Amino acid sequence: MKAQNLSIEGYWNVTVLYDVWPEDMGEVSRLLRSAGAPEKMIDDAVKNLSGWNAGYTLTSFGWKESIVCIGRATSLREFLNTVDHEVDHVQAHVAEYYGVELGTEQAAYLQGYIGGRLMEYIIKLIINQAC
């Protein structure tokens, strides 16, 4: 499991856990619990992430923070699909908090910014694994 921390220009913090496997669930549970997640949400996340091609996003509006878990994937396509899906959740939560209407240019730029930052990290991760 690899972790990425990013800040959206000081407005929001995002922690992304990549390649989450069943043996990582203890660490995932501790992180979600420390972010104030109720046990039901933690149980749902663990159950969801125990399979393949799954993700989970927990957002704390009070802390202006999202925790994104990207589970193990059966292919690069499935991995990228999960990343894109979870980026959409983060974008929607940040937009909701700041009153940005979904479907607008502002919302699209926000999604592009988040996705671009994740892709920079993912590309470095893939290059390092290939070497």
FENLINKA-V372111 format. One record per pair of residues at least 24 apart in sequence whose C-alpha atoms are under 10 Angstrom apart, sorted by sequence separation. I is the first residue (numbers start at 1). J is the second residue. D is the distance in Angstrom with one decimal. If there is no record, write none. Layout:
# FENLINKA-V372111
i=I j=J d=D
i=I j=J d=D
This chain:
# FENLINKA-V372111
i=22 j=46 d=8.0
i=25 j=49 d=8.2
i=35 j=59 d=8.7
i=36 j=60 d=7.7
i=45 j=69 d=8.6
i=53 j=77 d=9.7
i=54 j=78 d=8.8
i=55 j=79 d=9.3
i=66 j=90 d=6.7
i=87 j=111 d=6.9
i=88 j=112 d=9.8
i=90 j=114 d=8.2
i=91 j=115 d=9.3
i=21 j=46 d=9.9
i=22 j=47 d=9.3
i=24 j=49 d=9.6
i=25 j=50 d=8.1
i=32 j=57 d=9.9
i=35 j=60 d=7.2
i=53 j=78 d=6.0
i=54 j=79 d=8.5
i=65 j=90 d=9.1
i=66 j=91 d=9.9
i=87 j=112 d=9.1
i=90 j=115 d=9.9
i=1 j=27 d=9.9
i=24 j=50 d=9.5
i=32 j=58 d=7.6
i=36 j=62 d=10.0
i=52 j=78 d=9.1
i=53 j=79 d=6.6
i=55 j=81 d=9.8
i=56 j=82 d=9.1
i=87 j=113 d=9.9
i=88 j=114 d=9.1
i=22 j=49 d=7.1
i=23 j=50 d=8.9
i=32 j=59 d=9.7
i=36 j=63 d=9.7
i=52 j=79 d=9.6
i=53 j=80 d=9.6
i=54 j=81 d=9.4
i=55 j=82 d=6.0
i=56 j=83 d=9.9
i=66 j=93 d=8.5
i=84 j=111 d=9.3
i=87 j=114 d=6.7
i=88 j=115 d=8.8
i=21 j=49 d=7.4
i=22 j=50 d=5.2
i=35 j=63 d=8.4
i=53 j=81 d=8.5
i=54 j=82 d=6.4
i=55 j=83 d=7.7
i=57 j=85 d=9.7
i=58 j=86 d=9.8
i=65 j=93 d=9.5
i=66 j=94 d=8.9
i=87 j=115 d=6.3
i=20 j=49 d=7.2
i=21 j=50 d=6.8
i=22 j=51 d=8.0
i=53 j=82 d=6.7
i=54 j=83 d=9.3
i=56 j=85 d=9.4
i=57 j=86 d=6.3
i=64 j=93 d=9.3
i=65 j=94 d=8.8
i=86 j=115 d=9.6
i=19 j=49 d=9.9
i=20 j=50 d=8.6
i=21 j=51 d=8.5
i=22 j=52 d=9.9
i=35 j=65 d=8.6
i=53 j=83 d=9.9
i=55 j=85 d=8.1
i=56 j=86 d=6.9
i=57 j=87 d=8.8
i=59 j=89 d=9.0
i=64 j=94 d=7.9
i=84 j=114 d=9.8
i=21 j=52 d=8.9
i=35 j=66 d=9.0
i=54 j=85 d=9.7
i=55 j=86 d=6.7
i=57 j=88 d=9.9
i=58 j=89 d=9.1
i=59 j=90 d=7.6
i=84 j=115 d=7.2
i=87 j=118 d=8.7
i=20 j=52 d=9.7
i=35 j=67 d=8.4
i=54 j=86 d=9.6
i=57 j=89 d=7.0
i=58 j=90 d=8.7
i=61 j=93 d=8.0
i=83 j=115 d=8.2
i=56 j=89 d=9.2
i=57 j=90 d=7.4
i=60 j=93 d=9.2
i=61 j=94 d=8.4
i=64 j=97 d=8.4
i=19 j=53 d=9.9
i=20 j=54 d=9.3
i=32 j=66 d=9.9
i=59 j=93 d=7.2
i=84 j=118 d=9.6
i=19 j=54 d=10.0
i=20 j=55 d=8.9
i=32 j=67 d=7.6
i=58 j=93 d=9.7
i=59 j=94 d=9.0
i=61 j=96 d=9.5
i=62 j=97 d=9.7
i=83 j=118 d=8.4
i=84 j=119 d=10.0
i=19 j=55 d=9.7
i=31 j=67 d=8.5
i=32 j=68 d=9.9
i=57 j=93 d=10.0
i=61 j=97 d=7.0
i=83 j=119 d=9.1
i=18 j=55 d=9.4
i=17 j=55 d=9.6
i=17 j=56 d=9.8
i=28 j=67 d=9.7
i=80 j=119 d=9.3
i=83 j=122 d=9.9
i=16 j=56 d=10.0
i=16 j=57 d=9.0
i=28 j=69 d=8.1
i=15 j=57 d=9.8
i=80 j=122 d=9.7
i=14 j=57 d=9.9
i=15 j=58 d=10.0
i=14 j=58 d=10.0
i=14 j=59 d=9.0
i=13 j=59 d=9.9
i=13 j=60 d=10.0
i=24 j=71 d=9.9
i=12 j=61 d=9.4
i=20 j=69 d=6.8
i=21 j=70 d=9.3
i=22 j=71 d=8.8
i=13 j=63 d=8.5
i=14 j=64 d=8.8
i=15 j=65 d=7.9
i=16 j=66 d=8.4
i=17 j=67 d=7.8
i=18 j=68 d=8.4
i=19 j=69 d=8.1
i=20 j=70 d=6.0
i=21 j=71 d=6.3
i=22 j=72 d=8.9
i=12 j=63 d=8.3
i=13 j=64 d=6.4
i=14 j=65 d=5.7
i=15 j=66 d=6.4
i=16 j=67 d=6.0
i=17 j=68 d=6.1
i=18 j=69 d=6.2
i=19 j=70 d=5.8
i=20 j=71 d=4.4
i=21 j=72 d=5.9
i=12 j=64 d=5.1
i=13 j=65 d=4.6
i=14 j=66 d=4.9
i=15 j=67 d=4.8
i=16 j=68 d=4.6
i=17 j=69 d=4.8
i=18 j=70 d=4.9
i=19 j=71 d=5.0
i=20 j=72 d=5.6
i=21 j=73 d=9.6
i=11 j=64 d=7.3
i=12 j=65 d=5.6
i=13 j=66 d=6.4
i=14 j=67 d=5.8
i=15 j=68 d=6.1
i=16 j=69 d=5.8
i=17 j=70 d=6.0
i=18 j=71 d=6.5
i=19 j=72 d=4.8
i=20 j=73 d=9.3
i=10 j=64 d=9.7
i=11 j=65 d=9.1
i=12 j=66 d=7.9
i=13 j=67 d=8.5
i=14 j=68 d=7.3
i=15 j=69 d=8.4
i=16 j=70 d=7.4
i=17 j=71 d=8.2
i=18 j=72 d=7.9
i=19 j=73 d=7.5
i=8 j=65 d=9.9
i=7 j=65 d=9.1
i=19 j=79 d=8.8
i=18 j=79 d=9.4
i=5 j=67 d=9.4
i=4 j=68 d=9.6
i=3 j=68 d=9.7
i=18 j=83 d=9.1
i=3 j=69 d=9.3
i=16 j=83 d=9.7
i=1 j=69 d=9.8
i=2 j=70 d=9.9
i=1 j=70 d=9.4
i=1 j=71 d=9.1
i=16 j=86 d=9.8
i=1 j=72 d=9.3
i=14 j=90 d=8.3
i=12 j=90 d=9.8
i=13 j=94 d=9.9
i=12 j=94 d=7.4
i=11 j=94 d=8.7
i=12 j=97 d=10.0
i=8 j=94 d=9.6
i=11 j=98 d=9.3
i=14 j=114 d=9.0
i=8 j=110 d=8.9
i=16 j=118 d=8.4
i=18 j=122 d=8.9
i=8 j=113 d=8.2
i=8 j=114 d=7.6
i=7 j=114 d=9.3
i=18 j=125 d=9.9
i=6 j=114 d=8.8
i=8 j=117 d=9.4
i=7 j=117 d=9.6
i=6 j=117 d=7.8
i=5 j=117 d=10.0
i=6 j=118 d=8.6
i=4 j=117 d=9.7
i=5 j=118 d=9.5
i=4 j=118 d=8.1
i=5 j=121 d=9.9
i=4 j=121 d=7.5
i=3 j=121 d=9.7
i=4 j=122 d=9.4
i=2 j=125 d=8.8
